[in-house]
């Protein structure tokens, strides 16, 4: 995961904070003998990454409610590094029963046989976002349900916007309008557009240019396309003009901090921004818009974790029942209220949009959001891509994309 606080939130849909509890050095979770029980009351272990106290409390309350209804017991454990801890537990043969699965790790776990594919047991699975259902499908089987959803939008510091003499009529809807606004906003220590140096932000512009990293089937690389080159050149041109910078260049850790501290007039961030701004910068007024459309039209990125059930769990039926509870429309709306995520159910998302009109910019993006790449072994490819993007200001976009193309082709070959 990259260095910014909410890059983890973008990929994991929540930043990985908090302390690990109940995990042995060997990767075991709880008492293994309890996992052998069958019939009667069952004891399940759930491992999550969390954005903070609000998410932790919400998940614990939801699992406790299910436990009360069923007579089972649930222990929720908080991971400090869920990829490492879950990977160790799965490899050690004593995993938690239920757990968050990051999209960039999903295919690795599925290919390794670590996940119990339960999608065919969900009668209303079609109510979940199509993009995210595809992201968590392996070998044609919906393996795990997306627990929530996030998209990217353009967040504007409205005070800085007004100080620059701009009005609502100037809200950008095209790339040209975005770069024009960024230029007008760049003055007196303020940068027009500040964003994280990663594909989890800049990839949205690749999508809007008509490109993406792979083909829709994720069977071939499309990284070195003219469309992707156009997107990176667009960002590079703003960087060279001084109207766009990376978060580290304005001495901040992520886009929300840059926006809240008044160092950025605009940033590209997901709906996790909402809770962070309320907690850290409650006096800062901001507006969230859909990302301005590119040459190929509107676009954004979709993010989520899924609820994984361990293939070696002795409580798979109970685990699936718990997933149904946690992903019900009412529970997803409760999570949305508690810590800012959007529902992954289409029906619940409609209710969310009515209740939270200030999130319209993110909600509208769901219709044209690009799902994450979920190819076994591809997380290393994307890590290198993020490293290369850090030098975009002075680098060659074609070279950066060429490296991504080659690395990705090898990963796809190895995954087959």
C-alpha angles and dihedrals in degrees: 000000000000125000102262122097097235099036081080087049091052096052096032096031085233132049114255103243136139131060129292116247132188096012120129122214089252092058097253121145120213126316111339092204090064089060091061094062118111127190126010122048113348131208115220131189121211123194120198141168111225139203091214146294095323094058093042092052093046094052092045091050092049094049091045089053091053091046090053091051095048104032091239126121128234129197115198115205125193119222123212090195108014096183092056098039096043092045091053092047094049092047091047092055096237105091130162113267095238130020148157112267117202114223092235091057099038098093092046091057094041093050090049092055093244097126129074107223105224102157093109088062093062107088094191098041090130088071089072121089109283093220092053094044087056091048091056097043119105125186089351095307125112097233104182138002122251106246096210139331141244134186135183125256138171110261117200128196097228095201092056089043091056093043088059089057094252126139137194088273087066096057103131120247098167136045091250091053090047094054091044091052092045090054092051092047095050106097143095094031094314122118117210098224126016123178143158118273097243145098089247085076107020091043088074089065090049087055091048091052089056097260139103140172098265139010116271092265092052089230098115138032120247097173100117095058126133089243094058090045090052091053095051092044089053092055091043092054091055090047092052089049089053094238094108129047140166118253093252090057091063093043097253134120100224144356096271092056091048090050094044095048092049094244092116126044090195136017138178109236143143131247091275082081090075097067094039094053092048091051101039107024107023094157095054114099116213141166127215118214132177111267109272111262120259131212091289096042136261122344145157139166129264121220134187148136121229130222104251124201115203118246087219096048115124089209104056097137091050090044092055090048089052090050090053089054094047093048098043115124093249093049093047090053089049090053090048090055093045102049111001106257121138122237119260090211113091092218093051091045090060090055090046092053091053093049097043109036090165087070094057092112091061096039093052089055093064091079093063103025123138114229119229124264109262108184122138110260093009095115089080090052091053092046089057090046090055090050091052092047090061088073095046094117093067100016133093112257091207091055092047091051092044090057090048090050094052096044091047094050090055092048092051090049091051092047094057 
